[in-house]
């Protein structure tokens, strides 16, 4: 008979291959995840708590509204705005608003909702690179979004970023696809 210690090979310790940080667990349990996934039941439940701050930011400065906008969760965006979400809140990592995220991804209905709340001031808000939501839409090659923004917020077409670039010079859009005011 031999000793059953770690050197014999018949005793092993189980180690888990999946590790989650506290930040990851907070994300999964919090507003951010519910908003990103459009889980309205959970979002309603979380927002009904008296101590919840709808504008709480994760370590990158993203709020639940950023996640909902980026993931085209229109209903979640509506609920968050009704609950006091700040459309002007920018990420700490790059200064982007939820409108920048929606524009880059081409989520036009979400972008329209955000701009209806924030108005022209939101459309003119720039990130850390001096880019507006029109710059973001151009970088994301979002033709419909570029056309809509150009038609409804023509001032954006003349705004240069910090590197002196007009929105139309970003991305890979065919100039024929862009509205006349952009090219």
VMD Tcl script that draws the C-alpha trace (Angstrom):
set ca {
  {0.00 0.00 0.00}
  {1.26 3.46 -0.77}
  {0.62 6.95 0.55}
  {-2.10 8.87 -1.21}
  {-0.45 12.21 -1.52}
  {-0.04 14.55 -4.44}
  {3.08 12.75 -5.67}
  {1.41 9.42 -6.38}
  {-0.72 10.60 -9.26}
  {-3.92 9.02 -8.03}
  {-4.91 12.09 -6.07}
  {-5.65 15.16 -8.04}
  {-7.12 18.45 -7.14}
  {-9.90 19.73 -9.27}
  {-9.26 23.16 -10.66}
  {-11.79 25.12 -12.51}
  {-10.83 26.36 -15.91}
  {-13.35 29.15 -15.80}
  {-12.55 32.15 -13.67}
  {-14.67 35.26 -13.50}
  {-13.54 38.53 -12.09}
  {-15.78 40.47 -9.77}
  {-16.20 43.04 -12.54}
  {-17.44 40.32 -14.92}
  {-19.89 39.06 -12.32}
  {-21.10 42.61 -11.65}
  {-21.65 43.06 -15.39}
  {-23.64 39.84 -15.71}
  {-25.83 40.66 -12.73}
  {-26.21 44.36 -13.34}
  {-27.98 46.86 -15.51}
  {-25.25 46.70 -18.16}
  {-25.93 43.08 -19.09}
  {-29.72 43.41 -18.91}
  {-29.54 46.46 -21.19}
  {-27.10 44.85 -23.62}
  {-29.25 41.75 -23.96}
  {-32.57 43.59 -23.96}
  {-33.74 41.55 -20.98}
  {-36.66 43.81 -20.10}
  {-37.91 41.76 -17.14}
  {-34.54 41.91 -15.44}
  {-34.02 45.54 -16.44}
  {-37.40 46.49 -14.93}
  {-36.58 44.56 -11.76}
  {-33.16 46.21 -11.40}
  {-34.51 49.69 -12.13}
  {-37.27 49.28 -9.52}
  {-34.68 49.14 -6.74}
  {-34.54 52.46 -4.92}
  {-30.75 52.62 -4.73}
  {-29.97 51.95 -8.40}
  {-28.10 54.61 -10.37}
  {-29.06 54.26 -14.03}
  {-25.91 56.20 -14.98}
  {-23.45 53.93 -13.18}
  {-20.39 53.37 -15.34}
  {-18.26 50.26 -15.66}
  {-14.45 50.50 -15.58}
  {-14.44 51.78 -19.18}
  {-17.06 54.40 -18.48}
  {-19.87 52.56 -20.27}
  {-23.36 52.97 -18.88}
  {-26.31 50.67 -19.46}
  {-27.44 53.12 -22.16}
  {-24.13 52.68 -24.03}
  {-24.58 48.89 -24.00}
  {-28.23 49.05 -25.06}
  {-27.45 51.49 -27.89}
  {-24.48 49.48 -29.14}
  {-26.59 46.32 -29.22}
  {-29.66 47.87 -30.89}
  {-31.89 47.35 -27.87}
  {-34.44 50.08 -28.60}
  {-36.92 49.08 -25.89}
  {-34.14 49.00 -23.29}
  {-32.98 52.46 -24.43}
  {-36.51 53.82 -24.02}
  {-36.78 52.36 -20.52}
  {-33.35 53.66 -19.50}
  {-34.16 57.16 -20.76}
  {-37.48 57.10 -18.89}
  {-35.48 56.15 -15.80}
  {-33.13 59.13 -16.13}
  {-30.26 57.84 -18.27}
  {-27.97 60.69 -19.35}
  {-27.63 60.79 -23.16}
  {-24.59 63.06 -22.80}
  {-22.64 60.68 -20.55}
  {-19.38 59.83 -22.28}
  {-17.14 56.83 -21.77}
  {-13.90 57.44 -19.91}
  {-11.95 55.32 -22.39}
  {-12.69 57.31 -25.57}
  {-15.29 59.93 -24.73}
  {-18.04 58.31 -26.80}
  {-21.70 58.83 -26.03}
  {-24.38 56.21 -26.61}
  {-25.17 58.12 -29.83}
  {-21.61 57.51 -31.07}
  {-22.04 53.78 -30.38}
  {-25.43 53.57 -32.12}
  {-24.16 55.54 -35.13}
  {-21.05 53.40 -35.57}
  {-23.16 50.24 -35.53}
  {-25.82 51.71 -37.83}
  {-28.65 51.38 -35.32}
  {-30.66 54.24 -36.78}
  {-33.84 53.85 -34.71}
  {-31.79 53.91 -31.50}
  {-29.80 56.91 -32.74}
  {-33.02 58.75 -33.63}
  {-34.37 58.09 -30.13}
  {-31.19 59.39 -28.50}
  {-31.08 62.49 -30.69}
  {-34.78 63.16 -30.01}
  {-33.82 63.31 -26.33}
  {-30.50 65.17 -26.66}
  {-31.23 67.32 -29.69}
  {-28.67 69.06 -31.83}
  {-26.39 69.47 -28.81}
  {-25.99 65.70 -28.67}
  {-25.35 65.48 -32.40}
  {-22.55 68.04 -32.01}
  {-20.96 66.29 -29.02}
  {-17.47 65.03 -29.82}
  {-15.44 62.17 -28.42}
  {-11.76 62.31 -27.36}
  {-10.74 62.43 -31.04}
  {-13.05 65.34 -31.82}
  {-15.44 63.09 -33.73}
  {-19.22 63.46 -33.83}
  {-21.75 60.68 -34.31}
  {-21.53 61.37 -38.07}
  {-17.81 60.61 -37.97}
  {-18.70 57.38 -36.15}
  {-21.30 56.41 -38.75}
  {-18.79 57.05 -41.54}
  {-16.10 54.97 -39.77}
  {-18.66 52.19 -39.39}
  {-19.59 52.40 -43.09}
  {-23.25 52.90 -42.19}
  {-24.74 54.38 -45.37}
  {-28.32 54.88 -44.15}
  {-27.17 56.43 -40.89}
  {-24.74 58.75 -42.70}
  {-27.47 59.87 -45.08}
  {-29.99 60.45 -42.29}
  {-27.55 62.39 -40.11}
  {-26.38 64.48 -43.07}
  {-29.95 65.38 -44.02}
  {-31.13 66.13 -40.48}
  {-27.99 67.65 -38.98}
  {-26.17 69.28 -41.92}
  {-23.74 71.13 -39.63}
  {-22.11 67.79 -38.89}
  {-20.88 67.42 -42.46}
  {-18.63 70.47 -42.02}
  {-17.12 69.47 -38.67}
  {-13.52 68.29 -38.68}
  {-12.11 65.96 -36.06}
  {-8.89 66.65 -34.13}
  {-6.85 65.44 -37.10}
  {-8.62 67.83 -39.47}
  {-10.74 65.16 -41.17}
  {-14.29 65.69 -42.33}
  {-16.68 62.78 -41.64}
  {-16.86 61.85 -45.33}
  {-13.12 61.07 -45.33}
  {-13.51 58.28 -42.79}
  {-14.52 54.70 -43.52}
  {-14.89 53.02 -46.88}
  {-18.18 54.39 -48.12}
  {-18.58 54.85 -51.84}
  {-18.99 58.60 -52.38}
  {-22.01 57.87 -54.61}
  {-23.72 56.27 -51.60}
  {-23.24 59.35 -49.45}
  {-25.61 62.26 -49.72}
  {-24.49 65.34 -51.64}
  {-24.02 67.27 -48.41}
  {-21.44 64.78 -47.16}
  {-19.21 64.51 -50.23}
}
mol new
graphics top color blue
foreach p $ca { graphics top sphere $p radius 0.5 }
foreach p [lrange $ca 0 end-1] q [lrange $ca 1 end] { graphics top cylinder $p $q radius 0.2 }
display resetview
